[in-house]
Amino acid sequence: MNQNSNRPEIIDVEVLEPANSEAARSMKTYSMIVYGMFALGLFLGGLPSIIGLIMAYVKRRSFAGTIYEEHMGLLIRTFWYSLLLSILGAMTVWMYVGSVILFGVAVWYIYRLVRGFARLSDGKGAW
């Protein structure tokens, strides 16, 4: 029998601060601002979305292990997928299918922003 069998197993974990801490409030506020930048991008030609994308990339690593990391990942993926599909839609607009693609991308983009923001304000992860 092993002499160390009575010892508890040591687990390496990172202790996260409580949800109502100052750090958590700061992360939530920052995430809301990034969502706001993405929403402004709908009305101002996309430049605020690019700023929001940069903001999301800057903080994603420092939000690791929290629900805010999920939100940053959601926003980053939303940006790149919507950009890719918008380019596809723009290239095929002459076939009239592009208009449908562009409309679908806009609806999907808005849905992801609204759903993500609602979950963020409820204190939940992105999905």
C-alpha positions in Angstrom: 0.0 0.0 0.0 1.2 3.5 -0.9 2.1 5.7 2.0 0.7 8.8 0.2 -2.7 7.2 -0.4 -4.3 9.1 2.5 -3.1 12.5 1.2 -5.6 14.5 -0.8 -4.9 15.0 -4.4 -3.6 18.5 -5.3 -5.3 20.0 -8.2 -3.9 23.1 -10.0 -6.8 25.5 -10.4 -7.2 29.2 -10.9 -9.4 30.9 -8.4 -11.7 33.3 -10.1 -13.2 36.3 -8.4 -16.8 36.4 -7.4 -19.3 37.6 -10.0 -20.0 40.8 -8.0 -16.4 41.8 -7.7 -14.9 44.9 -9.2 -12.9 42.9 -11.7 -16.0 41.0 -12.9 -18.0 44.3 -13.2 -15.1 45.8 -15.2 -15.0 42.8 -17.6 -18.8 43.0 -18.0 -18.7 46.7 -18.8 -15.9 46.2 -21.3 -17.8 43.4 -23.0 -20.9 45.6 -23.2 -18.8 48.3 -24.9 -17.5 45.8 -27.4 -21.1 44.6 -28.2 -22.0 48.3 -28.6 -19.2 48.8 -31.1 -20.4 45.9 -33.1 -23.9 47.3 -33.1 -22.7 50.7 -34.1 -20.9 49.1 -37.0 -24.3 48.3 -38.6 -25.1 52.0 -38.9 -21.7 53.5 -39.4 -20.2 51.4 -42.2 -18.4 48.8 -40.2 -15.5 50.9 -38.8 -16.8 50.6 -35.2 -17.0 46.8 -35.7 -13.3 46.7 -36.6 -12.5 48.7 -33.5 -14.7 46.3 -31.5 -12.9 43.4 -33.1 -9.5 44.8 -32.0 -10.9 45.3 -28.5 -12.1 41.7 -28.4 -8.7 40.4 -29.5 -6.9 42.5 -26.9 -8.9 41.3 -23.9 -9.7 37.7 -24.9 -6.6 36.2 -23.2 -7.0 38.3 -20.0 -10.6 37.1 -19.8 -9.6 33.5 -19.9 -11.6 31.2 -17.7 -14.6 33.5 -17.5 -17.8 33.8 -19.3 -16.5 37.0 -20.9 -13.9 35.0 -22.8 -16.8 33.2 -24.5 -18.4 36.5 -25.4 -15.2 37.8 -26.9 -14.9 34.6 -28.9 -18.5 34.9 -30.1 -17.9 38.4 -31.3 -14.6 37.6 -33.1 -16.3 34.7 -34.9 -19.3 36.8 -35.7 -17.1 39.4 -37.3 -15.1 37.0 -39.5 -18.0 34.9 -40.6 -20.2 37.9 -41.4 -17.3 39.4 -43.4 -16.7 36.3 -45.3 -20.4 35.7 -46.1 -20.8 39.4 -47.0 -18.0 39.2 -49.5 -19.6 36.1 -51.0 -23.0 37.9 -51.1 -21.4 41.0 -52.8 -19.7 38.8 -55.4 -23.0 37.0 -56.2 -25.4 40.0 -56.0 -25.5 40.1 -59.8 -27.1 36.6 -59.7 -29.8 37.9 -57.3 -28.8 35.2 -54.9 -26.3 37.7 -53.3 -29.1 39.9 -52.1 -30.6 36.9 -50.2 -27.1 36.1 -48.8 -26.6 39.7 -47.7 -30.0 39.9 -46.0 -29.4 36.6 -44.3 -26.0 37.7 -43.0 -27.6 40.9 -41.6 -30.3 39.0 -39.8 -27.8 36.5 -38.4 -25.4 39.3 -37.3 -28.2 41.1 -35.5 -29.4 37.9 -33.9 -26.0 37.0 -32.5 -25.5 40.5 -31.1 -28.9 40.6 -29.5 -28.7 37.1 -28.1 -25.1 37.5 -26.9 -25.8 40.9 -25.2 -29.0 39.5 -23.5 -27.0 36.5 -22.1 -24.2 38.9 -21.1 -26.6 41.1 -19.2 -28.1 38.0 -17.5 -24.6 37.0 -16.4 -24.5 33.9 -18.6 -21.9 32.7 -21.1 -22.3 33.4 -24.8 -23.9 30.0 -25.5 
